[in-house]
C-alpha cells in the first residue's frame, strides 16, 4: 500500500517534506487548471478548434522525474504515485510519462494505474512491462490493474513471467482468486516445471505454491 502524504511527512527529512508539499501543490494546481479543457473536450464543438500548442511539461511532471533525488530512492515510488494521484493524471499523461521515463519512473506509473484509471485503456503499458526482463517493471505490472483487466491467457503468461524472472509471486495481485480452479494455468506450470527438470535446471520455489492454488496436487518438482 502506498504511504499517505501524512505518513511520508513523518518519515522524510525537513527539506524533502518541503519539496513534497510544493510538488503536491503544483500537481493539484495543474489538475484544477486542466478541468476547463477537459470539460470543453466533452462538450459539442461550436467553433473550429485551434491548433494545439507545443507541449510544455507542467512543473509537477518535472518533480515526478526528480523525486528520487529530492526524497530518496526508498520513497520515490510513493512520492511519484502521490504526485500522479494529486494531478489526476489521465491515460495520455500516464502513457507519455511511461514512454519517456526511466525504469524507475515507469515503475511508478505502473504502480499508480489502479488508483487513476477505469477500464483496460492502459493495458499496453502493462504488456510492454511484461515483455521486459526488468524485475522492477514485471513486479509492478502484475499489480491490481493487471489483476482486474488482463484476460486469462495474458494473466497466466504474466504469472509464468514472474516465475522465470525471479519475481516473487506475492507481487501478483489477486493471485489466490484468479489461480483457483485454473486448469490451464496448472497445465502450463507443470509443463514449465517438466522442461526445467529435463534440462537439469532448478524449478522456481514459488511454482509449487501457485500450482497448489489452482487446486492441483503439488509434486514438489
C-alpha positions in Angstrom: 0.0 0.0 0.0 1.3 3.4 -0.9 2.0 5.6 2.1 -0.2 8.7 2.5 1.1 12.2 2.4 0.8 12.3 6.2 2.8 9.1 6.6 5.6 10.4 4.3 5.7 13.7 6.3 6.5 11.6 9.4 9.3 9.8 7.6 11.0 12.3 5.3 13.6 14.9 6.5 12.5 18.5 6.6 13.9 19.6 3.2 12.2 16.6 1.5 8.9 17.4 3.2 9.0 20.9 2.0 9.8 19.7 -1.5 6.9 17.3 -1.4 4.5 19.9 -0.2 5.4 22.2 -3.1 5.3 19.3 -5.6 1.8 18.2 -4.5 0.5 21.8 -4.6 1.8 22.1 -8.1 0.1 18.9 -9.1 -3.2 19.9 -7.6 -3.0 23.3 -9.3 -2.3 21.6 -12.7 -5.3 19.3 -12.1 -7.5 22.2 -11.4 -6.3 24.1 -14.4 -6.9 21.2 -16.7 -10.6 20.9 -15.7 -11.9 23.5 -18.1 -10.1 22.0 -21.1 -11.4 18.5 -20.2 -14.9 19.8 -19.9 -14.6 21.7 -23.2 -13.4 18.5 -24.9 -16.5 16.7 -23.8 -18.8 19.5 -25.0 -20.1 19.7 -28.5 -17.8 21.7 -30.7 -19.2 25.1 -31.7 -16.2 26.6 -33.5 -13.2 25.3 -35.4 -10.7 24.0 -32.8 -7.4 25.9 -32.6 -4.2 24.3 -33.5 -2.7 22.6 -30.5 0.2 24.4 -28.8 3.6 22.7 -28.4 3.6 20.6 -25.2 5.3 22.1 -22.2 5.6 19.9 -19.2 4.0 21.3 -16.1 6.1 21.7 -13.0 4.8 18.6 -11.3 6.0 16.4 -14.1 9.5 17.8 -13.6 9.1 17.0 -10.0 8.0 13.5 -10.9 11.3 12.9 -12.7 13.4 14.3 -9.8 11.5 12.6 -6.9 14.3 10.1 -6.2 16.9 12.8 -5.9 14.7 15.0 -3.7 13.2 12.5 -1.4 15.5 9.4 -1.7 15.1 6.3 -3.8 13.4 4.4 -0.9 10.5 6.8 -1.1 10.5 7.6 -4.8 7.7 5.2 -5.7 5.4 6.5 -3.1 6.2 10.2 -3.9 5.6 9.7 -7.6 2.4 7.8 -7.0 1.1 10.6 -4.8 2.0 13.2 -7.5 0.1 11.2 -10.2 -3.0 10.9 -8.0 -2.9 14.6 -6.9 -2.5 15.6 -10.6 -5.4 13.3 -11.5 -3.2 12.0 -14.4 -5.2 10.5 -17.3 -4.2 7.8 -19.7 -2.5 10.2 -22.1 -0.3 11.7 -19.3 0.5 8.3 -17.9 1.4 6.9 -21.3 3.7 9.8 -22.0 5.4 9.6 -18.6 5.9 5.8 -19.1 7.2 6.1 -22.6 9.6 8.9 -21.8 10.6 7.8 -18.4 13.4 5.9 -16.8 12.8 2.4 -15.4 12.1 3.9 -12.0 9.6 6.4 -13.5 7.9 3.6 -15.5 7.6 1.5 -12.4 5.8 4.4 -10.6 3.3 4.8 -13.5 2.5 1.1 -13.3 2.0 1.2 -9.6 -0.4 4.1 -9.9 -2.6 2.7 -12.7 -5.3 1.2 -10.4 -5.6 4.5 -8.5 -6.3 6.5 -11.6 -7.9 4.6 -14.4 -11.0 2.5 -15.0 -11.2 0.1 -17.9 -8.3 -1.5 -19.9 -7.1 1.6 -21.6 -3.6 1.3 -20.1 -3.1 -2.4 -20.8 -0.5 -1.6 -23.5 1.8 -0.2 -20.7 1.3 -3.4 -18.6 2.0 -5.6 -21.7 5.1 -3.6 -22.5 6.5 -4.0 -19.0 5.8 -7.8 -19.1 7.8 -8.1 -22.3 10.9 -6.8 -20.4 13.2 -8.8 -18.1 13.4 -5.9 -15.7 12.1 -7.4 -12.5 11.2 -3.9 -11.2 8.8 -3.5 -14.0 7.5 -7.0 -14.1 6.7 -6.9 -10.4 4.9 -3.6 -10.8 3.0 -4.7 -13.9 1.2 -7.6 -12.1 -0.5 -5.4 -9.5 -4.2 -4.7 -9.1 -4.7 -3.1 -12.5 -3.4 -6.2 -14.3 -5.5 -8.5 -12.0 -8.6 -6.6 -13.0 -8.0 -6.2 -16.7 -5.6 -8.8 -18.1 -7.5 -11.6 -19.9 -6.9 -15.1 -18.6 -4.4 -16.0 -21.3 -2.2 -12.9 -20.8 -2.6 -13.2 -17.0 -1.3 -16.8 -17.0 1.7 -15.8 -19.0 2.3 -12.9 -16.6 2.5 -15.4 -13.7 4.9 -17.5 -15.6 7.0 -14.4 -16.4 7.3 -13.8 -12.7 8.5 -17.4 -12.1 11.2 -17.3 -14.7 12.4 -13.8 -13.9 12.5 -14.5 -10.2 9.8 -12.0 -9.2 8.1 -13.3 -6.0 4.5 -14.4 -6.8 3.5 -12.3 -3.8 3.7 -9.4 -6.2 0.8 -10.9 -8.3 -2.4 -9.2 -7.1 -5.4 -11.4 -6.5 -3.3 -14.5 -7.2 -5.3 -16.8 -5.0 -8.7 -15.9 -6.5 -7.5 -15.9 -10.1 -5.5 -19.1 -9.9 -8.3 -21.0 -8.1 -9.6 -23.8 -10.4 -7.5 -22.7 -13.4 -6.7 -26.0 -15.0 -4.9 -24.3 -17.9 -2.6 -22.5 -15.6 -1.9 -25.8 -13.8 -1.0 -27.4 -17.1 1.3 -24.6 -18.0 3.0 -24.7 -14.7 3.5 -28.5 -14.9 4.9 -28.2 -18.4 7.3 -25.4 -17.4 8.5 -27.5 -14.4 9.0 -30.5 -16.6 11.0 -28.5 -19.1 13.2 -27.1 -16.3 13.7 -30.6 -14.7 14.6 -32.2 -18.1 17.2 -29.5 -18.7 18.7 -30.1 -15.3 17.7 -26.7 -14.1 16.1 -25.8 -10.8 12.3 -25.2 -10.6 11.4 -21.8 -9.1 10.3 -22.3 -5.4 7.1 -20.4 -6.0 5.9 -22.7 -8.7 4.6 -25.4 -6.3 2.7 -22.8 -4.3 0.9 -21.5 -7.4 0.2 -25.0 -8.6 -1.4 -25.7 -5.2 -3.6 -22.6 -5.6 -5.0 -24.0 -8.9 -6.3 -27.0 -7.0 -3.8 -29.4 -8.4 -1.7 -31.6 -6.2 1.8 -30.2 -5.9 4.5 -32.7 -6.8 7.4 -30.8 -5.3 9.3 -30.6 -8.6 
